[in-house]
Every structure is written in structure tokens, then in C-alpha cells.
Amino acid sequence: MNDDLRIQGAVFRGRPVRFQVDDQWIQSYEGETVAAALWACGIRHLRSSPVMAAPRGMFCYMGLCQECVVLIDGKRETSCSFPVSDGLRVSLLKTP
């Protein structure tokens, strides 16, 4: 797991959890959102805009802008407001 972007030191973390993003397994911590876990692992491009296929990712971190929408267990969800859990399956909505 790449913890370079996480605060180090005296920080309480939940227990480690693993979830799948497309074909890659991500290690995270209970209590983090899917967006925070993806950001910490270096994943920034979550979906593509519908007209120009421009990369989209995290923006408001409040679930309002819908820029961070992904498929979580087959359902469209805002990744910034969805907590990680063991075995979660996330699909990015990028166009090839």
C-alpha cells in the first residue's frame, strides 16, 4: 500500500481493509471514503466526461458535484461519500 499521501505519525486509523478497483486490489483503512483511498493510492481519473471524454475525479468531497461518481457493487455512487469495506467492488467509469 502506498501511504505516501496519508498523514503519518500519531493518527488513529481504522483496521486495514481491501477492496477491488477494476482488476486491482487496494488496501485502505476502515473509516476512509472510497475517494480518499483512491487518492492515497494515486488513482485520480475516476470517470470521463460524456461529451469530450475529459478526465474527471474528486472535486467537492461532499457528494454534491457528482464528479467522483463510480460504480460500487454495480450501483452508481459518489465515491467521496461512500465508506470503504472489505471486498467492495469499484468500477471506474473511464472511457478507453
MMTF fields as JSON, N, C-alpha, C and O atoms, coordinates in Angstrom:
{
  "mmtfVersion": "1.0.0",
  "mmtfProducer": "UNKNOWN",
  "numBonds": 383,
  "numAtoms": 384,
  "numGroups": 96,
  "numChains": 1,
  "numModels": 1,
  "chainsPerModel": [1],
  "groupsPerChain": [96],
  "chainIdList": ["A"],
  "bondAtomList": [4, 2, 8, 6, 12, 10, 16, 14, 20, 18, 24, 22, 28, 26, 32, 30, 36, 34, 40, 38, 44, 42, 48, 46, 52, 50, 56, 54, 60, 58, 64, 62, 68, 66, 72, 70, 76, 74, 80, 78, 84, 82, 88, 86, 92, 90, 96, 94, 100, 98, 104, 102, 108, 106, 112, 110, 116, 114, 120, 118, 124, 122, 128, 126, 132, 130, 136, 134, 140, 138, 144, 142, 148, 146, 152, 150, 156, 154, 160, 158, 164, 162, 168, 166, 172, 170, 176, 174, 180, 178, 184, 182, 188, 186, 192, 190, 196, 194, 200, 198, 204, 202, 208, 206, 212, 210, 216, 214, 220, 218, 224, 222, 228, 226, 232, 230, 236, 234, 240, 238, 244, 242, 248, 246, 252, 250, 256, 254, 260, 258, 264, 262, 268, 266, 272, 270, 276, 274, 280, 278, 284, 282, 288, 286, 292, 290, 296, 294, 300, 298, 304, 302, 308, 306, 312, 310, 316, 314, 320, 318, 324, 322, 328, 326, 332, 330, 336, 334, 340, 338, 344, 342, 348, 346, 352, 350, 356, 354, 360, 358, 364, 362, 368, 366, 372, 370, 376, 374, 380, 378],
  "bondOrderList": [1, 1, 1, 1, 1, 1, 1, 1, 1, 1, 1, 1, 1, 1, 1, 1, 1, 1, 1, 1, 1, 1, 1, 1, 1, 1, 1, 1, 1, 1, 1, 1, 1, 1, 1, 1, 1, 1, 1, 1, 1, 1, 1, 1, 1, 1, 1, 1, 1, 1, 1, 1, 1, 1, 1, 1, 1, 1, 1, 1, 1, 1, 1, 1, 1, 1, 1, 1, 1, 1, 1, 1, 1, 1, 1, 1, 1, 1, 1, 1, 1, 1, 1, 1, 1, 1, 1, 1, 1, 1, 1, 1, 1, 1, 1],
  "groupList": [{"groupName": "MET", "atomNameList": ["N", "CA", "C", "O"], "elementList": ["N", "C", "C", "O"], "formalChargeList": [0, 0, 0, 0], "bondAtomList": [1, 0, 2, 1, 3, 2], "bondOrderList": [1, 1, 2], "singleLetterCode": "M", "chemCompType": "L-PEPTIDE LINKING"}, {"groupName": "ASN", "atomNameList": ["N", "CA", "C", "O"], "elementList": ["N", "C", "C", "O"], "formalChargeList": [0, 0, 0, 0], "bondAtomList": [1, 0, 2, 1, 3, 2], "bondOrderList": [1, 1, 2], "singleLetterCode": "N", "chemCompType": "L-PEPTIDE LINKING"}, {"groupName": "ASP", "atomNameList": ["N", "CA", "C", "O"], "elementList": ["N", "C", "C", "O"], "formalChargeList": [0, 0, 0, 0], "bondAtomList": [1, 0, 2, 1, 3, 2], "bondOrderList": [1, 1, 2], "singleLetterCode": "D", "chemCompType": "L-PEPTIDE LINKING"}, {"groupName": "LEU", "atomNameList": ["N", "CA", "C", "O"], "elementList": ["N", "C", "C", "O"], "formalChargeList": [0, 0, 0, 0], "bondAtomList": [1, 0, 2, 1, 3, 2], "bondOrderList": [1, 1, 2], "singleLetterCode": "L", "chemCompType": "L-PEPTIDE LINKING"}, {"groupName": "ARG", "atomNameList": ["N", "CA", "C", "O"], "elementList": ["N", "C", "C", "O"], "formalChargeList": [0, 0, 0, 0], "bondAtomList": [1, 0, 2, 1, 3, 2], "bondOrderList": [1, 1, 2], "singleLetterCode": "R", "chemCompType": "L-PEPTIDE LINKING"}, {"groupName": "ILE", "atomNameList": ["N", "CA", "C", "O"], "elementList": ["N", "C", "C", "O"], "formalChargeList": [0, 0, 0, 0], "bondAtomList": [1, 0, 2, 1, 3, 2], "bondOrderList": [1, 1, 2], "singleLetterCode": "I", "chemCompType": "L-PEPTIDE LINKING"}, {"groupName": "GLN", "atomNameList": ["N", "CA", "C", "O"], "elementList": ["N", "C", "C", "O"], "formalChargeList": [0, 0, 0, 0], "bondAtomList": [1, 0, 2, 1, 3, 2], "bondOrderList": [1, 1, 2], "singleLetterCode": "Q", "chemCompType": "L-PEPTIDE LINKING"}, {"groupName": "GLY", "atomNameList": ["N", "CA", "C", "O"], "elementList": ["N", "C", "C", "O"], "formalChargeList": [0, 0, 0, 0], "bondAtomList": [1, 0, 2, 1, 3, 2], "bondOrderList": [1, 1, 2], "singleLetterCode": "G", "chemCompType": "PEPTIDE LINKING"}, {"groupName": "ALA", "atomNameList": ["N", "CA", "C", "O"], "elementList": ["N", "C", "C", "O"], "formalChargeList": [0, 0, 0, 0], "bondAtomList": [1, 0, 2, 1, 3, 2], "bondOrderList": [1, 1, 2], "singleLetterCode": "A", "chemCompType": "L-PEPTIDE LINKING"}, {"groupName": "VAL", "atomNameList": ["N", "CA", "C", "O"], "elementList": ["N", "C", "C", "O"], "formalChargeList": [0, 0, 0, 0], "bondAtomList": [1, 0, 2, 1, 3, 2], "bondOrderList": [1, 1, 2], "singleLetterCode": "V", "chemCompType": "L-PEPTIDE LINKING"}, {"groupName": "PHE", "atomNameList": ["N", "CA", "C", "O"], "elementList": ["N", "C", "C", "O"], "formalChargeList": [0, 0, 0, 0], "bondAtomList": [1, 0, 2, 1, 3, 2], "bondOrderList": [1, 1, 2], "singleLetterCode": "F", "chemCompType": "L-PEPTIDE LINKING"}, {"groupName": "PRO", "atomNameList": ["N", "CA", "C", "O"], "elementList": ["N", "C", "C", "O"], "formalChargeList": [0, 0, 0, 0], "bondAtomList": [1, 0, 2, 1, 3, 2], "bondOrderList": [1, 1, 2], "singleLetterCode": "P", "chemCompType": "L-PEPTIDE LINKING"}, {"groupName": "TRP", "atomNameList": ["N", "CA", "C", "O"], "elementList": ["N", "C", "C", "O"], "formalChargeList": [0, 0, 0, 0], "bondAtomList": [1, 0, 2, 1, 3, 2], "bondOrderList": [1, 1, 2], "singleLetterCode": "W", "chemCompType": "L-PEPTIDE LINKING"}, {"groupName": "SER", "atomNameList": ["N", "CA", "C", "O"], "elementList": ["N", "C", "C", "O"], "formalChargeList": [0, 0, 0, 0], "bondAtomList": [1, 0, 2, 1, 3, 2], "bondOrderList": [1, 1, 2], "singleLetterCode": "S", "chemCompType": "L-PEPTIDE LINKING"}, {"groupName": "TYR", "atomNameList": ["N", "CA", "C", "O"], "elementList": ["N", "C", "C", "O"], "formalChargeList": [0, 0, 0, 0], "bondAtomList": [1, 0, 2, 1, 3, 2], "bondOrderList": [1, 1, 2], "singleLetterCode": "Y", "chemCompType": "L-PEPTIDE LINKING"}, {"groupName": "GLU", "atomNameList": ["N", "CA", "C", "O"], "elementList": ["N", "C", "C", "O"], "formalChargeList": [0, 0, 0, 0], "bondAtomList": [1, 0, 2, 1, 3, 2], "bondOrderList": [1, 1, 2], "singleLetterCode": "E", "chemCompType": "L-PEPTIDE LINKING"}, {"groupName": "THR", "atomNameList": ["N", "CA", "C", "O"], "elementList": ["N", "C", "C", "O"], "formalChargeList": [0, 0, 0, 0], "bondAtomList": [1, 0, 2, 1, 3, 2], "bondOrderList": [1, 1, 2], "singleLetterCode": "T", "chemCompType": "L-PEPTIDE LINKING"}, {"groupName": "CYS", "atomNameList": ["N", "CA", "C", "O"], "elementList": ["N", "C", "C", "O"], "formalChargeList": [0, 0, 0, 0], "bondAtomList": [1, 0, 2, 1, 3, 2], "bondOrderList": [1, 1, 2], "singleLetterCode": "C", "chemCompType": "L-PEPTIDE LINKING"}, {"groupName": "HIS", "atomNameList": ["N", "CA", "C", "O"], "elementList": ["N", "C", "C", "O"], "formalChargeList": [0, 0, 0, 0], "bondAtomList": [1, 0, 2, 1, 3, 2], "bondOrderList": [1, 1, 2], "singleLetterCode": "H", "chemCompType": "L-PEPTIDE LINKING"}, {"groupName": "LYS", "atomNameList": ["N", "CA", "C", "O"], "elementList": ["N", "C", "C", "O"], "formalChargeList": [0, 0, 0, 0], "bondAtomList": [1, 0, 2, 1, 3, 2], "bondOrderList": [1, 1, 2], "singleLetterCode": "K", "chemCompType": "L-PEPTIDE LINKING"}],
  "groupTypeList": [0, 1, 2, 2, 3, 4, 5, 6, 7, 8, 9, 10, 4, 7, 4, 11, 9, 4, 10, 6, 9, 2, 2, 6, 12, 5, 6, 13, 14, 15, 7, 15, 16, 9, 8, 8, 8, 3, 12, 8, 17, 7, 5, 4, 18, 3, 4, 13, 13, 11, 9, 0, 8, 8, 11, 4, 7, 0, 10, 17, 14, 0, 7, 3, 17, 6, 15, 17, 9, 9, 3, 5, 2, 7, 19, 4, 15, 16, 13, 17, 13, 10, 11, 9, 13, 2, 7, 3, 4, 9, 13, 3, 3, 19, 16, 11],
  "groupIdList": [1, 2, 3, 4, 5, 6, 7, 8, 9, 10, 11, 12, 13, 14, 15, 16, 17, 18, 19, 20, 21, 22, 23, 24, 25, 26, 27, 28, 29, 30, 31, 32, 33, 34, 35, 36, 37, 38, 39, 40, 41, 42, 43, 44, 45, 46, 47, 48, 49, 50, 51, 52, 53, 54, 55, 56, 57, 58, 59, 60, 61, 62, 63, 64, 65, 66, 67, 68, 69, 70, 71, 72, 73, 74, 75, 76, 77, 78, 79, 80, 81, 82, 83, 84, 85, 86, 87, 88, 89, 90, 91, 92, 93, 94, 95, 96],
  "secStructList": [7, 7, 7, 6, 6, 1, 7, 7, 1, 1, 7, 7, 7, 7, 7, 3, 3, 3, 3, 3, 3, 6, 6, 3, 3, 3, 3, 3, 3, 6, 6, 7, 5, 2, 2, 2, 2, 2, 2, 2, 6, 6, 7, 7, 7, 7, 3, 3, 7, 6, 6, 6, 7, 7, 3, 3, 7, 7, 1, 1, 1, 1, 1, 1, 1, 7, 6, 6, 3, 3, 3, 3, 6, 6, 3, 3, 3, 3, 4, 4, 4, 1, 5, 7, 7, 6, 6, 7, 3, 3, 3, 7, 5, 7, 7, 7],
  "xCoordList": [0.853, 0.0, 0.896, 1.906, 0.533, 1.281, 0.682, -0.386, 1.363, 0.886, 1.561, 1.464, 2.241, 2.961, 2.056, 2.509, 0.804, -0.102, -0.961, -1.787, -0.779, -1.522, -0.691, 0.536, -1.345, -0.664, -0.003, -0.625, 1.227, 1.983, 2.058, 1.794, 2.409, 2.597, 1.406, 0.786, 1.102, 0.079, -1.324, -2.01, -1.737, -3.057, -3.767, -3.201, -4.988, -5.761, -6.258, -6.841, -6.031, -6.541, -7.437, -7.189, -8.454, -9.279, -8.504, -7.356, -9.128, -8.445, -8.237, -9.033, -7.185, -6.953, -8.061, -8.532, -8.466, -9.445, -8.92, -8.102, -9.404, -9.03, -10.29, -11.296, -10.216, -11.327, -10.768, -9.598, -11.606, -11.156, -11.6, -12.759, -10.649, -10.926, -10.581, -9.414, -11.611, -11.448, -10.709, -11.287, -9.486, -8.784, -7.66, -6.802, -7.658, -6.588, -7.144, -8.194, -6.427, -6.826, -6.147, -4.947, -6.924, -6.443, -6.542, -7.549, -5.492, -5.53, -5.864, -5.306, -6.764, -7.22, -7.442, -7.008, -8.121, -8.422, -9.9, -10.485, -10.497, -11.888, -12.08, -11.265, -13.14, -13.407, -13.06, -13.518, -12.254, -11.947, -13.058, -13.768, -13.201, -14.118, -13.38, -12.151, -14.139, -13.54, -12.665, -11.557, -13.139, -12.361, -11.03, -9.998, -11.033, -9.795, -8.815, -7.613, -9.319, -8.456, -7.86, -6.68, -8.672, -8.18, -7.124, -6.089, -7.381, -6.419, -5.098, -4.035, -5.153, -3.942, -3.136, -1.919, -3.806, -3.124, -2.737, -2.234, -2.964, -2.547, -3.55, -3.209, -4.763, -5.792, -6.583, -7.277, -6.478, -7.13, -8.237, -9.218, -8.093, -9.053, -10.12, -9.881, -11.3, -12.362, -13.385, -13.948, -13.616, -14.584, -14.178, -13.272, -14.85, -14.618, -15.889, -16.993, -15.73, -16.905, -17.627, -16.983, -18.944, -19.711, -19.478, -19.57, -19.184, -19.062, -17.629, -17.381, -16.682, -15.296, -14.384, -13.207, -14.906, -14.129, -12.952, -11.91, -13.136, -12.103, -12.063, -13.108, -10.895, -10.8, -11.513, -11.445, -12.181, -12.879, -12.452, -12.095, -12.49, -12.091, -12.744, -13.865, -12.056, -12.601, -12.604, -11.665, -13.68, -13.762, -14.283, -13.544, -15.519, -16.111, -15.937, -15.966, -15.758, -15.648, -16.853, -16.727, -18.02, -19.243, -20.394, -21.492, -20.16, -21.203, -22.16, -23.185, -21.852, -22.767, -22.477, -23.407, -21.211, -20.859, -20.964, -21.075, -20.934, -21.039, -19.824, -19.883, -18.735, -17.537, -16.864, -16.19, -17.03, -16.337, -17.213, -16.932, -18.266, -19.172, -18.437, -17.723, -18.629, -18.094, -19.192, -20.241, -18.954, -19.867, -19.333, -18.188, -20.154, -19.776, -20.76, -21.959, -20.215, -21.035, -22.173, -23.301, -21.85, -22.79, -23.745, -24.572, -23.661, -24.584, -23.804, -22.729, -24.332, -23.665, -23.688, -24.745, -22.501, -22.365, -21.306, -20.397, -21.425, -20.359, -19.296, -19.577, -18.082, -17.014, -16.576, -16.007, -16.835, -16.397, -17.285, -16.917, -18.431, -19.321, -19.627, -20.526, -18.885, -19.118, -17.942, -16.805, -18.182, -17.081, -16.543, -17.291, -15.251, -14.641, -15.052, -15.379, -15.026, -15.253, -14.585, -14.325, -14.311, -13.678, -14.507, -15.719, -13.832, -14.484, -15.306, -15.89, -15.374, -16.118, -15.578, -14.374, -16.45, -16.022, -16.362, -17.526, -15.328, -15.459, -15.046, -14.016, -15.851, -15.518, -15.44, -16.371, -14.322, -14.162, -14.922, -15.052, -15.419, -16.236, -15.452, -15.961, -14.221, -13.372, -13.667, -13.997, -13.542, -13.635, -12.221, -11.274, -12.074, -10.731, -10.072, -8.943],
  "yCoordList": [-1.172, 0.0, 1.231, 1.271, 2.21, 3.46, 4.442, 5.003, 4.652, 5.582, 6.94, 7.742, 7.219, 8.478, 9.693, 10.736, 9.592, 10.731, 10.778, 11.678, 9.836, 9.835, 10.509, 10.416, 11.18, 11.796, 10.695, 9.674, 10.897, 9.914, 10.355, 11.515, 9.451, 9.788, 9.39, 8.348, 10.232, 9.94, 10.18, 11.117, 9.332, 9.428, 8.101, 7.042, 8.15, 6.925, 6.464, 7.245, 5.218, 4.617, 3.44, 2.74, 3.244, 2.059, 0.833, 0.934, -0.313, -1.547, -1.556, -0.971, -2.208, -2.301, -3.097, -4.107, -2.635, -3.337, -3.356, -2.522, -4.316, -4.413, -4.379, -5.007, -3.631, -3.619, -3.601, -3.279, -3.946, -4.091, -2.903, -2.492, -2.356, -1.289, -1.847, -2.079, -2.057, -2.743, -4.058, -4.941, -4.238, -5.508, -5.386, -6.265, -4.315, -4.05, -4.044, -3.457, -4.702, -4.687, -3.518, -3.297, -2.768, -1.586, -1.858, -2.372, -1.508, -1.592, -0.207, 0.793, -0.157, 1.1, 0.901, -0.095, 1.855, 1.769, 2.025, 2.918, 1.249, 1.435, 2.882, 3.411, 3.514, 4.905, 5.87, 7.013, 5.425, 6.26, 6.122, 5.117, 7.13, 7.012, 6.367, 6.311, 5.886, 5.302, 6.355, 6.038, 7.593, 8.657, 8.895, 9.019, 8.96, 9.186, 8.035, 8.259, 6.819, 5.653, 5.657, 5.353, 6.0, 6.06, 7.155, 6.941, 8.312, 9.429, 9.018, 9.264, 8.4, 7.992, 6.963, 6.871, 6.194, 5.187, 5.719, 4.967, 6.992, 7.602, 7.512, 7.838, 7.085, 6.991, 8.292, 8.597, 9.055, 10.365, 10.42, 11.143, 9.671, 9.682, 8.629, 7.432, 9.083, 8.158, 7.908, 6.817, 8.905, 8.764, 9.721, 10.537, 9.618, 10.532, 11.313, 10.788, 12.58, 13.391, 12.804, 12.228, 12.938, 12.259, 12.788, 12.012, 14.063, 14.617, 14.577, 14.078, 15.095, 15.221, 14.118, 14.064, 13.248, 12.187, 12.731, 12.086, 13.936, 14.549, 13.859, 13.443, 13.724, 13.052, 13.831, 15.058, 13.106, 13.685, 12.927, 11.751, 13.612, 12.996, 13.696, 14.191, 13.74, 14.346, 15.872, 16.46, 16.503, 17.961, 18.549, 19.257, 18.28, 18.936, 18.151, 18.738, 16.849, 15.958, 16.044, 15.774, 16.418, 16.471, 15.713, 15.673, 15.111, 14.359, 15.202, 14.697, 16.486, 17.362, 17.475, 17.532, 17.51, 17.817, 16.615, 16.802, 15.413, 14.181, 13.905, 13.012, 14.64, 14.418, 13.094, 12.517, 12.603, 11.39, 10.134, 9.139, 10.181, 9.035, 7.832, 7.948, 6.686, 5.404, 4.359, 4.654, 3.156, 2.048, 1.312, 0.861, 1.191, 0.454, -0.697, -0.501, -1.902, -3.113, -2.994, -3.409, -2.409, -2.302, -1.129, -0.986, -0.282, 0.844, 2.156, 2.256, 3.173, 4.481, 5.16, 5.334, 5.536, 6.166, 7.262, 7.198, 8.262, 9.249, 8.65, 8.301, 8.532, 7.87, 8.678, 8.121, 9.987, 10.816, 10.659, 11.102, 10.041, 9.878, 8.407, 8.102, 7.509, 6.073, 5.474, 5.572, 4.858, 4.293, 2.987, 2.196, 2.779, 1.525, 0.386, 0.597, -0.812, -2.013, -3.183, -3.135, -4.232, -5.414, -5.98, -6.158, -6.263, -6.938, -6.068, -6.572, -4.772, -3.846, -3.93, -4.095, -3.818, -3.842, -2.486, -2.093, -1.792, -0.473, -0.535, -1.117, 0.064, 0.163, 1.638, 2.401, 2.031, 3.398, 3.564, 2.61, 4.747, 4.987, 5.729, 6.668, 5.308, 5.929, 5.314, 4.133, 6.138, 5.6, 5.262, 5.974, 4.199, 3.798, 4.804, 4.591],
  "zCoordList": [0.0, 0.0, 0.0, 0.703, -0.771, -0.833, 0.16, -0.085, 1.273, 2.293, 2.189, 3.118, 1.084, 0.951, 1.09, 1.561, 0.698, 0.729, 1.985, 2.134, 2.874, 4.127, 5.214, 5.203, 6.145, 7.276, 8.092, 8.387, 8.446, 9.225, 10.687, 11.004, 11.552, 12.962, 13.81, 13.595, 14.768, 15.772, 15.223, 15.633, 14.298, 13.692, 13.917, 13.648, 14.403, 14.577, 13.217, 12.464, 12.909, 11.681, 12.057, 13.039, 11.278, 11.449, 11.015, 10.582, 11.13, 10.74, 9.229, 8.495, 8.759, 7.317, 6.628, 7.152, 5.461, 4.623, 3.188, 2.799, 2.417, 0.996, 0.155, 0.486, -0.946, -1.892, -3.3, -3.51, -4.263, -5.64, -6.483, -6.441, -7.255, -8.215, -9.589, -9.906, -10.396, -11.681, -11.427, -10.793, -11.875, -11.644, -10.619, -10.536, -9.847, -8.879, -7.452, -7.188, -6.535, -5.129, -4.422, -4.586, -3.635, -2.919, -1.425, -0.938, -0.715, 0.744, 1.272, 0.82, 2.218, 2.794, 4.283, 4.861, 4.895, 6.32, 6.548, 5.934, 7.423, 7.799, 8.248, 9.004, 7.793, 8.131, 7.004, 7.007, 6.039, 4.879, 3.845, 3.814, 3.006, 1.881, 0.714, 0.696, -0.247, -1.446, -2.132, -2.567, -2.238, -2.892, -2.18, -2.839, -0.857, -0.104, -0.312, -0.453, -0.33, -0.535, -1.943, -2.122, -2.935, -4.305, -4.449, -5.079, -3.875, -3.933, -3.294, -3.863, -2.128, -1.417, -2.204, -2.042, -3.051, -3.867, -5.244, -6.079, -5.483, -6.739, -7.877, -9.014, -7.608, -8.653, -8.645, -7.676, -9.727, -9.818, -10.874, -10.698, -11.961, -13.068, -12.776, -12.938, -12.343, -11.933, -13.028, -13.129, -13.83, -14.92, -16.028, -15.855, -17.159, -18.279, -18.544, -18.399, -18.936, -19.242, -20.453, -21.33, -20.516, -21.558, -22.971, -23.923, -23.145, -24.492, -25.005, -26.103, -24.225, -24.681, -24.14, -24.497, -23.292, -22.656, -21.849, -21.733, -21.292, -20.45, -19.097, -18.595, -18.496, -17.193, -16.091, -16.031, -15.239, -14.085, -12.843, -12.912, -11.702, -10.445, -9.274, -9.39, -8.153, -6.952, -7.087, -7.623, -6.589, -6.661, -5.354, -4.669, -4.994, -3.822, -2.523, -1.441, -2.614, -1.445, -0.508, 0.686, -1.04, -0.239, -0.881, -0.326, -2.046, -2.725, -3.535, -3.992, -3.728, -4.45, -5.936, -6.74, -6.316, -7.706, -8.636, -9.848, -8.131, -8.915, -9.802, -10.646, -9.635, -10.45, -10.111, -10.964, -8.895, -8.448, -8.527, -7.86, -9.339, -9.446, -10.041, -11.037, -9.407, -9.858, -9.671, -9.099, -10.147, -9.857, -8.637, -8.631, -7.613, -6.414, -6.266, -6.068, -6.37, -6.378, -7.393, -7.131, -8.573, -9.676, -9.635, -10.537, -8.617, -8.474, -8.532, -7.942, -9.24, -9.32, -7.948, -7.342, -7.476, -6.163, -6.236, -7.063, -5.376, -5.238, -4.328, -3.182, -4.839, -4.084, -2.867, -1.928, -2.871, -1.744, -0.513, 0.575, -0.673, 0.481, 0.776, 1.56, 0.154, 0.339, 1.103, 0.641, 2.256, 3.047, 2.456, 1.881, 2.605, 2.145, 3.072, 4.24, 2.527, 3.328, 2.623, 1.421, 3.387, 2.819, 1.68, 1.805, 0.553, -0.563, -1.475, -2.434, -1.214, -2.064, -3.491, -3.687, -4.476, -5.883, -6.514, -6.591, -6.957, -7.539, -9.005, -9.344, -9.866, -11.287, -11.652, -11.397, -12.25, -12.718, -14.017, -14.785, -14.274, -15.453, -16.528, -17.139, -16.754, -17.759, -19.119, -19.23, -20.146, -21.496, -21.961, -21.627, -22.716, -23.154, -24.078, -24.519]
}
